């Protein structure tokens, strides 16, 4: 029994030794191999960057307005008659005094001829009456004509003088009526749609008249701003002797239509909307402003000296307000809260949060996290990345 126990102990010892060797030769190398594997760092994110610029920045107040014609006139007849000719083309540019239409002048010319005939008749009678008065005066001095005859002749001369004055007045009035047969443009402008055709009768009571003439250059714009902007506008007007500049943009604020000057701040505030009306005048030589057009107006009220500007795409909107990704010297990014004063012409004016000459991310923000490594693209690669980002960026 004692020998058997010795044999069993010997076999167990050999088994444990073999298991230990197998563990040391198989398990430990795997542990060493796993310990030698280091996770690879994430690849750098390609982005497009820009430098925070420092320059003088104009400060604008923005409002929505409607273009109105400087002058609008409905060409109406002042007399009744038949239209015998139309002397304009719809949409034509005309000048003050240009003939637009002709009313049949014959009835009014005939009336003038009649009054001229009466004038010449009365004038002949006046000459005869004056000659008789001269003769009667000579006879009266010799006692051959009675005083009553002289007084009667003097009265006849006075009557004929008055008749001639009346005839002349009728002639003048008839000439005015004849001039009304020419329907002319009262202003420089553009004619609209013709409201009456040749052969029709026109009169002062004709509802739509002949045509509407609209003056396009210069032209005006009426726009509104919040009443809280009034003190700033008034202060700028006092500090600047020249009229304040006004820029007119199309509805998406992408195209500058014209530049004018502020002509009027209305004398009352619209209490229903809490806004103030302003009127600006534009030369409109290119005629890019049109009556009734809805435009965005920008009133220049100040200039920020050495203001910080970045492309508008830098400013991102988060739950706590606007922010920007700033590229640090080690090519990692950090999120920086910023305050935006205004966005104009694709540039954002920064009140706080950025420093001059810092690099900020323009495109590629949606792929970034704070602390991410970035690669800055340039040239054509930057353009292609920006285009791709525009297609892949999440819809807000």
Secondary structure in CASP SS format (residue, H / E / C, confidence):
PFRMAT SS
TARGET T0000
AUTHOR 0000-0000-0000
METHOD secondary structure of the structure
MODEL  1
X C 1.00
X H 1.00
X H 1.00
X H 1.00
X H 1.00
X H 1.00
X H 1.00
X H 1.00
X H 1.00
X H 1.00
X H 1.00
X H 1.00
X H 1.00
X H 1.00
X H 1.00
X H 1.00
X H 1.00
X H 1.00
X H 1.00
X H 1.00
X H 1.00
X H 1.00
X H 1.00
X H 1.00
X H 1.00
X H 1.00
X H 1.00
X H 1.00
X H 1.00
X H 1.00
X H 1.00
X H 1.00
X H 1.00
X H 1.00
X H 1.00
X H 1.00
X C 1.00
X C 1.00
X C 1.00
X C 1.00
X C 1.00
X C 1.00
X C 1.00
X C 1.00
X E 1.00
X E 1.00
X E 1.00
X E 1.00
X E 1.00
X E 1.00
X E 1.00
X C 1.00
X E 1.00
X E 1.00
X E 1.00
X E 1.00
X E 1.00
X E 1.00
X E 1.00
X E 1.00
X E 1.00
X E 1.00
X E 1.00
X E 1.00
X E 1.00
X E 1.00
X E 1.00
X E 1.00
X E 1.00
X C 1.00
X C 1.00
X E 1.00
X E 1.00
X E 1.00
X E 1.00
X C 1.00
X C 1.00
X C 1.00
X C 1.00
X C 1.00
X E 1.00
X E 1.00
X E 1.00
X E 1.00
X E 1.00
X E 1.00
X C 1.00
X C 1.00
X C 1.00
X C 1.00
X C 1.00
X C 1.00
X E 1.00
X E 1.00
X C 1.00
X C 1.00
X C 1.00
X C 1.00
X E 1.00
X E 1.00
X E 1.00
X E 1.00
X E 1.00
X C 1.00
X C 1.00
X H 1.00
X H 1.00
X H 1.00
X H 1.00
X H 1.00
X H 1.00
X H 1.00
X H 1.00
X H 1.00
X H 1.00
X H 1.00
X H 1.00
X H 1.00
X H 1.00
X H 1.00
X H 1.00
X H 1.00
X H 1.00
X H 1.00
X H 1.00
X H 1.00
X H 1.00
X H 1.00
X H 1.00
X H 1.00
X H 1.00
X H 1.00
X H 1.00
X H 1.00
X H 1.00
X H 1.00
X H 1.00
X H 1.00
X H 1.00
X H 1.00
X H 1.00
X C 1.00
X C 1.00
X C 1.00
X C 1.00
X C 1.00
X H 1.00
X H 1.00
X H 1.00
X H 1.00
X H 1.00
X H 1.00
X H 1.00
X H 1.00
X H 1.00
X H 1.00
X H 1.00
X H 1.00
X H 1.00
X H 1.00
X H 1.00
X H 1.00
X H 1.00
X H 1.00
X H 1.00
X H 1.00
X H 1.00
X H 1.00
X H 1.00
X H 1.00
X H 1.00
X H 1.00
X H 1.00
X H 1.00
X H 1.00
X H 1.00
X H 1.00
X H 1.00
X H 1.00
X C 1.00
X C 1.00
X E 1.00
X E 1.00
X E 1.00
X C 1.00
X C 1.00
X C 1.00
X C 1.00
X E 1.00
X E 1.00
X E 1.00
X C 1.00
X C 1.00
X C 1.00
X C 1.00
X C 1.00
X C 1.00
X C 1.00
X C 1.00
X C 1.00
X E 1.00
X E 1.00
X C 1.00
X C 1.00
X C 1.00
X C 1.00
X C 1.00
X C 1.00
X C 1.00
X C 1.00
X E 1.00
X E 1.00
X E 1.00
X E 1.00
X C 1.00
X C 1.00
X C 1.00
X C 1.00
X E 1.00
X E 1.00
X E 1.00
X E 1.00
X E 1.00
X E 1.00
X E 1.00
X E 1.00
X H 1.00
X H 1.00
X H 1.00
X H 1.00
X H 1.00
X H 1.00
X H 1.00
X H 1.00
X H 1.00
X H 1.00
X H 1.00
X H 1.00
X H 1.00
X C 1.00
X C 1.00
X C 1.00
X C 1.00
X C 1.00
X E 1.00
X E 1.00
X E 1.00
X E 1.00
X E 1.00
X C 1.00
X C 1.00
X C 1.00
X C 1.00
X C 1.00
X C 1.00
X E 1.00
X E 1.00
X E 1.00
X E 1.00
X E 1.00
X E 1.00
X E 1.00
X E 1.00
X E 1.00
X E 1.00
X E 1.00
X E 1.00
X E 1.00
X E 1.00
X E 1.00
X C 1.00
X C 1.00
X C 1.00
X C 1.00
X E 1.00
X E 1.00
X E 1.00
X E 1.00
X E 1.00
X E 1.00
X E 1.00
X E 1.00
X C 1.00
X C 1.00
X C 1.00
X C 1.00
X C 1.00
X C 1.00
X C 1.00
X C 1.00
X C 1.00
X C 1.00
X C 1.00
X E 1.00
X E 1.00
X E 1.00
X E 1.00
X E 1.00
X E 1.00
X E 1.00
X E 1.00
X E 1.00
X E 1.00
X E 1.00
X E 1.00
X E 1.00
X E 1.00
X E 1.00
X E 1.00
X E 1.00
X E 1.00
X H 1.00
X H 1.00
X H 1.00
X C 1.00
X E 1.00
X E 1.00
X E 1.00
X C 1.00
X C 1.00
X E 1.00
X E 1.00
X E 1.00
X E 1.00
X E 1.00
X E 1.00
X E 1.00
X C 1.00
X C 1.00
X C 1.00
X C 1.00
X E 1.00
X E 1.00
X E 1.00
X E 1.00
X E 1.00
X E 1.00
X C 1.00
X E 1.00
X E 1.00
X E 1.00
X E 1.00
X E 1.00
X E 1.00
X C 1.00
X C 1.00
X E 1.00
X E 1.00
X E 1.00
X E 1.00
X E 1.00
X E 1.00
X C 1.00
X C 1.00
X C 1.00
X C 1.00
X C 1.00
X C 1.00
X E 1.00
X E 1.00
X E 1.00
X E 1.00
X E 1.00
X C 1.00
X H 1.00
X H 1.00
X H 1.00
X C 1.00
X C 1.00
X C 1.00
X C 1.00
X C 1.00
X E 1.00
X E 1.00
X E 1.00
X E 1.00
X C 1.00
X C 1.00
X H 1.00
X H 1.00
X H 1.00
X H 1.00
X H 1.00
X H 1.00
X H 1.00
X H 1.00
X H 1.00
X H 1.00
X H 1.00
X H 1.00
X H 1.00
X H 1.00
X C 1.00
X C 1.00
X C 1.00
X C 1.00
END
